[in-house]
Amino acid sequence: MPNSDHQATKAEAQSTELNKLPVPGQEDTEFSAEEAAEAFQENQSSSSKSQDQ
């Protein structure tokens, strides 16, 4: 059965951005409490260093 002009091939369909599977964690905006605590501690230590100058 020949492929009609208005129908995408399998390769075209699989390479279309909307048909790709999502990559785990790529758009993950959540973070753990440990990560938040580390960032907070780093921010506190950098701000106290700038006040000492």
DSSP file (Angstrom, degrees, kcal/mol; ACC not computed):
  #  RESIDUE AA STRUCTURE BP1 BP2  ACC     N-H-->O    O-->H-N    N-H-->O    O-->H-N    TCO  KAPPA ALPHA  PHI   PSI    X-CA   Y-CA   Z-CA
    1    1 A M              0   0    0      0, 0.0     2,-0.0     0, 0.0     0, 0.0   0.000 360.0 360.0 360.0 114.8    0.0    0.0    0.0
    2    2 A P        -     0   0    0      0, 0.0     2,-0.4     0, 0.0     0, 0.0  -0.328 360.0-107.4 -69.3 150.0    1.7    3.2   -1.1
    3    3 A N        -     0   0    0      1,-0.1     2,-0.1     2,-0.0     6,-0.1  -0.627  34.1-129.4 -78.3 127.3    2.0    6.1    1.3
    4    4 A S    >   -     0   0    0     -2,-0.4     3,-1.4     1,-0.1    -1,-0.1  -0.356  20.0-112.4 -75.8 160.6   -0.4    9.0    0.4
    5    5 A D  T 3  S+     0   0    0      1,-0.3    -1,-0.1    -2,-0.1    -2,-0.0   0.790 112.3  52.0 -65.0 -30.4    1.0   12.6    0.2
    6    6 A H  T 3  S+     0   0    0      2,-0.1     2,-0.5     0, 0.0    -1,-0.3   0.341  93.7  86.2 -92.0   8.6   -0.9   13.9    3.2
    7    7 A Q  S <  S-     0   0    0     -3,-1.4     2,-0.1     0, 0.0    -4,-0.0  -0.928  74.6-128.9-114.7 131.2    0.2   11.2    5.7
    8    8 A A        -     0   0    0     -2,-0.5    -4,-0.1     1,-0.1     2,-0.1  -0.399  24.6-115.7 -74.4 150.4    3.5   11.4    7.6
    9    9 A T     >  -     0   0    0      1,-0.1     4,-2.3    -2,-0.1     5,-0.2  -0.329  30.1-105.1 -76.3 168.0    6.0    8.5    7.6
   10   10 A K  H  > S+     0   0    0      1,-0.2     4,-2.3     2,-0.2     5,-0.2   0.904 122.3  51.2 -61.2 -41.8    6.7    6.6   10.7
   11   11 A A  H  > S+     0   0    0      1,-0.2     4,-1.6     2,-0.2    -1,-0.2   0.902 110.0  49.2 -63.6 -41.6   10.1    8.3   11.0
   12   12 A E  H  > S+     0   0    0      1,-0.2     4,-0.6     2,-0.2    -1,-0.2   0.902 111.7  48.9 -64.6 -40.8    8.5   11.7   10.6
   13   13 A A  H >< S+     0   0    0     -4,-2.3     3,-0.6     1,-0.2    -2,-0.2   0.893 111.8  48.6 -66.6 -39.5    5.9   11.0   13.3
   14   14 A Q  H 3< S+     0   0    0     -4,-2.3    -1,-0.2     1,-0.2    -2,-0.2   0.777 111.3  49.8 -73.3 -25.3    8.5    9.7   15.8
   15   15 A S  H 3< S+     0   0    0     -4,-1.6    -1,-0.2    -5,-0.2     2,-0.2   0.517  83.0 112.8 -91.4  -4.4   10.8   12.7   15.3
   16   16 A T  S X< S-     0   0    0     -4,-0.6     3,-1.4    -3,-0.6     4,-0.4  -0.495  72.7-129.7 -68.5 135.0    8.0   15.2   15.8
   17   17 A E  G >  S+     0   0    0      1,-0.3     3,-1.2    -2,-0.2    -1,-0.1   0.857 105.7  53.2 -55.7 -40.8    8.6   17.2   19.0
   18   18 A L  G 3  S+     0   0    0      1,-0.2    -1,-0.3    -3,-0.0    -4,-0.1   0.704 107.2  52.9 -70.8 -18.4    5.0   16.6   20.3
   19   19 A N  G <  S+     0   0    0     -3,-1.4    -1,-0.2    -6,-0.2     2,-0.2   0.414  85.3 106.7 -97.0   1.4    5.3   12.9   19.8
   20   20 A K  S <  S-     0   0    0     -3,-1.2    -5,-0.1    -4,-0.4     3,-0.1  -0.545  76.1-111.9 -81.8 146.9    8.5   12.5   21.8
   21   21 A L        -     0   0    0     -2,-0.2     2,-0.1     1,-0.1    -1,-0.1  -0.500  39.3-103.7 -72.5 143.9    8.5   10.9   25.3
   22   22 A P        -     0   0    0      0, 0.0    -1,-0.1     0, 0.0     3,-0.0  -0.419  29.2-121.6 -69.2 143.9    9.2   13.3   28.1
   23   23 A V    >   -     0   0    0     -2,-0.1     3,-2.0     1,-0.1     4,-0.4  -0.755  34.8-109.8 -84.5 125.3   12.7   13.1   29.7
   24   24 A P  T 3  S+     0   0    0      0, 0.0    -1,-0.1     0, 0.0     4,-0.0  -0.331  98.2   4.9 -59.6 129.1   12.4   12.4   33.4
   25   25 A G  T >  S+     0   0    0     -2,-0.1     3,-0.9     1,-0.0    -2,-0.0   0.403  92.9 117.6  82.4  -3.1   13.4   15.4   35.5
   26   26 A Q  T <  S+     0   0    0     -3,-2.0    -1,-0.0     1,-0.3     0, 0.0   0.913  91.0  22.7 -65.5 -41.9   13.9   17.7   32.5
   27   27 A E  T 3  S+     0   0    0     -4,-0.4     2,-0.7     2,-0.0    -1,-0.3  -0.047  88.7 142.4-113.1  30.9   11.2   20.1   33.5
   28   28 A D    <   +     0   0    0     -3,-0.9     0, 0.0     1,-0.2     0, 0.0  -0.623  19.1 171.7 -77.4 114.4   11.2   19.2   37.2
   29   29 A T        +     0   0    0     -2,-0.7     2,-0.2     2,-0.0    -1,-0.2   0.510  48.6  96.2-101.1  -6.7   10.7   22.3   39.2
   30   30 A E        -     0   0    0      0, 0.0     2,-0.3     0, 0.0    -2,-0.0  -0.525  52.2-173.6 -82.1 151.9   10.3   20.6   42.6
   31   31 A F        -     0   0    0     -2,-0.2    -2,-0.0     3,-0.0     2,-0.0  -0.975  23.9-105.0-142.9 158.6   13.2   20.3   45.0
   32   32 A S     >  -     0   0    0     -2,-0.3     4,-2.0     1,-0.1     5,-0.1  -0.271  29.0-112.5 -80.4 165.8   13.8   18.5   48.2
   33   33 A A  H  > S+     0   0    0      1,-0.2     4,-2.5     2,-0.2     5,-0.2   0.845 118.7  56.8 -64.3 -33.6   14.0   20.1   51.7
   34   34 A E  H  > S+     0   0    0      2,-0.2     4,-2.4     1,-0.2    -1,-0.2   0.919 106.6  48.3 -64.5 -42.7   17.6   19.1   51.8
   35   35 A E  H  > S+     0   0    0      1,-0.2     4,-2.3     2,-0.2    -2,-0.2   0.897 112.1  49.5 -64.0 -39.3   18.3   21.0   48.6
   36   36 A A  H  X S+     0   0    0     -4,-2.0     4,-2.4     2,-0.2    -2,-0.2   0.910 110.9  49.5 -65.3 -41.7   16.5   24.0   49.9
   37   37 A A  H  X S+     0   0    0     -4,-2.5     4,-2.5     2,-0.2    -2,-0.2   0.904 110.9  49.8 -64.8 -41.3   18.4   23.9   53.2
   38   38 A E  H  X S+     0   0    0     -4,-2.4     4,-2.5     2,-0.2    -2,-0.2   0.927 112.1  47.3 -63.0 -44.7   21.7   23.7   51.3
   39   39 A A  H  X S+     0   0    0     -4,-2.3     4,-2.2     1,-0.2    -2,-0.2   0.896 112.3  50.3 -63.9 -39.7   20.9   26.6   49.1
   40   40 A F  H  X S+     0   0    0     -4,-2.4     4,-2.4     2,-0.2    -2,-0.2   0.913 111.3  48.0 -64.6 -43.1   19.8   28.6   52.1
   41   41 A Q  H  X S+     0   0    0     -4,-2.5     4,-2.5     2,-0.2    -2,-0.2   0.904 111.9  49.6 -65.3 -41.2   23.0   27.9   54.0
   42   42 A E  H  X S+     0   0    0     -4,-2.5     4,-2.0     1,-0.2    -1,-0.2   0.901 112.0  48.6 -63.8 -39.8   25.1   28.8   51.0
   43   43 A N  H  X S+     0   0    0     -4,-2.2     4,-2.1     2,-0.2    -2,-0.2   0.900 111.5  49.5 -66.8 -41.1   23.2   32.1   50.6
   44   44 A Q  H  X S+     0   0    0     -4,-2.4     4,-2.0     1,-0.2    -2,-0.2   0.906 111.9  48.0 -64.6 -42.0   23.6   32.9   54.3
   45   45 A S  H  X S+     0   0    0     -4,-2.5     4,-1.5     1,-0.2    -1,-0.2   0.873 112.8  47.9 -70.0 -35.6   27.4   32.2   54.2
   46   46 A S  H  X S+     0   0    0     -4,-2.0     4,-1.6    -5,-0.2    -1,-0.2   0.862 112.2  49.2 -72.9 -34.3   27.9   34.3   51.1
   47   47 A S  H  X S+     0   0    0     -4,-2.1     4,-1.3     2,-0.2    -2,-0.2   0.853 110.0  51.0 -73.9 -32.4   25.9   37.2   52.5
   48   48 A S  H  X S+     0   0    0     -4,-2.0     4,-1.2     2,-0.2    -1,-0.2   0.843 108.1  53.2 -72.4 -31.4   27.8   37.2   55.8
   49   49 A K  H  X S+     0   0    0     -4,-1.5     4,-0.7     1,-0.2     3,-0.2   0.894 107.7  50.5 -66.7 -39.2   31.1   37.2   53.9
   50   50 A S  H  < S+     0   0    0     -4,-1.6     3,-0.3     1,-0.2    -1,-0.2   0.802 108.4  52.7 -70.8 -27.3   30.0   40.3   52.0
   51   51 A Q  H  < S+     0   0    0     -4,-1.3    -1,-0.2     1,-0.2    -2,-0.2   0.776 102.3  60.0 -76.5 -25.9   29.0   42.0   55.2
   52   52 A D  H  <        0   0    0     -4,-1.2    -1,-0.2     1,-0.2    -2,-0.2   0.705 360.0 360.0 -73.2 -19.8   32.5   41.4   56.7
   53   53 A Q     <        0   0    0     -4,-0.7    -1,-0.2    -3,-0.3    -2,-0.1   0.496 360.0 360.0 -72.6 360.0   34.3   43.3   54.0
